[in-house]
Amino acid sequence: MNKTWIARTGLALGAGLALAASIAAPAQAADVEAQLTDAGGNLVAEIIHHDEGDVFSVHDWHPDGHGVRGSLYLVEDGEWVQLESIYNGLGAGEFTTFQWNVLTGEEYVMEVCTVDGANDPEANDCVFQEITE
């Protein structure tokens, strides 16, 4: 009788602890990406927000002679305020990174564009994606 009572108590206690642990664990946000494709649907450029460490990677996937620029903006009163921008001119298959602490409750937009060099003020094609924490 005592063994059965101890076993049942142990099971109930274990289940209760497991439930408490799952409720107390914080939710993990997923990585977010923005992908630029050409007219044929081929991936040209990409920016990814890696939630772990708040790292942004800017990828050039297409050997078309264009570099890519990845940018991060804070949205304030409907306006985009640039926080960070990085050029990737390393060639197809390569990526560059930057880090930015994305804060909970703020609205951000990340953008990736093809450009003709680091100082090209006019992007060729762009795509953007909103992110929040």
Backbone torsions as a table, in degrees:
resi	resn	phi	psi	omega
1	MET	NA	-46.3	-179.9
2	ASN	-63.8	-36.9	-179.9
3	LYS	-65.0	-40.7	179.7
4	THR	-65.6	-43.8	179.7
5	TRP	-63.1	-42.1	179.3
6	ILE	-65.3	-42.3	179.7
7	ALA	-63.6	-44.9	179.6
8	ARG	-64.6	-41.2	178.5
9	THR	-63.2	-42.1	178.9
10	GLY	-62.7	-43.1	178.2
11	LEU	-63.3	-45.1	-179.9
12	ALA	-63.6	-42.6	179.4
13	LEU	-64.6	-43.4	179.2
14	GLY	-62.7	-43.0	179.0
15	ALA	-64.6	-40.1	179.1
16	GLY	-65.3	-40.8	178.1
17	LEU	-66.4	-40.5	178.6
18	ALA	-63.0	-42.5	178.5
19	LEU	-64.2	-44.2	179.3
20	ALA	-62.6	-39.7	179.6
21	ALA	-65.9	-39.4	-179.2
22	SER	-70.3	-32.7	178.4
23	ILE	-72.9	-37.2	-175.9
24	ALA	-78.6	-20.0	-177.7
25	ALA	-69.5	131.6	179.9
26	PRO	-72.0	149.7	177.3
27	ALA	-73.1	140.5	178.6
28	GLN	-99.7	125.9	176.7
29	ALA	-74.0	151.5	-179.1
30	ALA	-91.5	161.2	173.5
31	ASP	-66.1	149.4	-179.4
32	VAL	-125.9	140.8	-179.2
33	GLU	-134.0	156.3	170.8
34	ALA	-127.4	125.4	-175.6
35	GLN	-118.4	129.0	176.5
36	LEU	-99.9	124.8	178.6
37	THR	-118.4	158.2	176.5
38	ASP	-88.2	-177.9	-177.1
39	ALA	-60.2	-26.8	179.1
40	GLY	-86.9	1.4	179.4
41	GLY	85.9	8.0	178.9
42	ASN	-79.4	137.1	178.8
43	LEU	-68.6	124.5	-177.9
44	VAL	-104.8	-49.1	-176.3
45	ALA	-149.5	159.1	-176.1
46	GLU	-154.8	144.0	168.4
47	ILE	-124.3	135.2	-178.3
48	ILE	-126.5	130.3	170.2
49	HIS	-94.5	112.5	176.6
50	HIS	-90.0	108.8	-174.1
51	ASP	-58.8	-37.1	177.5
52	GLU	-68.1	106.0	179.3
53	GLY	89.8	-2.3	-178.9
54	ASP	50.5	52.2	178.3
55	VAL	-104.1	137.2	176.8
56	PHE	-110.6	127.8	176.6
57	SER	-114.2	136.6	-177.3
58	VAL	-115.4	114.1	-173.0
59	HIS	-109.0	138.2	170.7
60	ASP	-107.4	115.8	-175.2
61	TRP	-107.6	-6.7	-171.3
62	HIS	-125.6	125.6	179.8
63	PRO	-79.6	71.9	-175.6
64	ASP	-112.6	5.9	-179.9
65	GLY	87.0	-6.6	178.0
66	HIS	-97.3	144.4	168.0
67	GLY	-88.5	178.2	178.0
68	VAL	-130.4	151.4	176.9
69	ARG	-125.7	130.3	175.7
70	GLY	-110.9	136.5	-177.3
71	SER	-135.0	153.1	175.9
72	LEU	-124.3	133.5	-179.0
73	TYR	-125.1	146.2	168.9
74	LEU	-97.4	134.2	178.8
75	VAL	-95.1	115.4	179.0
76	GLU	-126.3	119.6	179.8
77	ASP	52.0	39.4	178.1
78	GLY	80.9	-3.0	-179.9
79	GLU	-103.0	144.6	176.3
80	TRP	-91.4	121.3	177.6
81	VAL	-109.0	116.1	-176.9
82	GLN	-68.0	127.5	178.6
83	LEU	-100.9	-38.4	-176.0
84	GLU	-155.9	147.6	176.0
85	SER	-149.8	138.0	-179.1
86	ILE	-139.4	139.1	179.5
87	TYR	-97.3	137.2	174.4
88	ASN	-118.8	103.8	177.0
89	GLY	-115.9	25.7	-175.3
90	LEU	-79.6	-14.0	-179.7
91	GLY	108.8	166.9	-176.7
92	ALA	-59.4	136.2	179.3
93	GLY	89.8	-4.4	-178.2
94	GLU	-103.6	162.0	178.0
95	PHE	-144.2	157.3	173.3
96	THR	-123.8	163.0	-177.6
97	THR	-136.6	158.3	167.3
98	PHE	-145.8	162.0	-178.6
99	GLN	-120.5	138.2	175.8
100	TRP	-147.4	130.7	-179.5
101	ASN	-75.1	102.6	179.3
102	VAL	-80.2	118.8	-173.6
103	LEU	-93.1	144.4	176.6
104	THR	-63.8	137.7	177.1
105	GLY	90.4	-9.8	178.5
106	GLU	-98.1	154.3	177.7
107	GLU	-109.0	130.0	-178.5
108	TYR	-126.2	158.6	172.2
109	VAL	-131.7	130.7	172.2
110	MET	-109.5	146.8	-174.2
111	GLU	-138.1	144.3	172.2
112	VAL	-131.4	136.7	-176.0
113	CYS	-136.9	153.1	167.3
114	THR	-88.2	140.2	-178.6
115	VAL	-140.6	161.7	179.1
116	ASP	-102.9	63.2	178.7
117	GLY	111.4	161.9	-175.0
118	ALA	-61.6	-31.1	-175.8
119	ASN	-103.3	12.4	179.9
120	ASP	-70.4	114.9	-177.9
121	PRO	-78.5	-17.4	-177.9
122	GLU	-110.1	112.7	177.9
123	ALA	-73.0	151.6	177.4
124	ASN	-81.0	-60.1	178.4
125	ASP	-136.0	146.7	-179.2
126	CYS	-140.0	158.0	170.6
127	VAL	-144.1	148.4	-179.7
128	PHE	-134.9	164.0	179.9
129	GLN	-147.4	132.7	175.8
130	GLU	-78.3	144.6	174.8
131	ILE	-136.8	147.2	172.8
132	THR	-141.0	159.1	177.3
133	GLU	-98.0	NA	NA
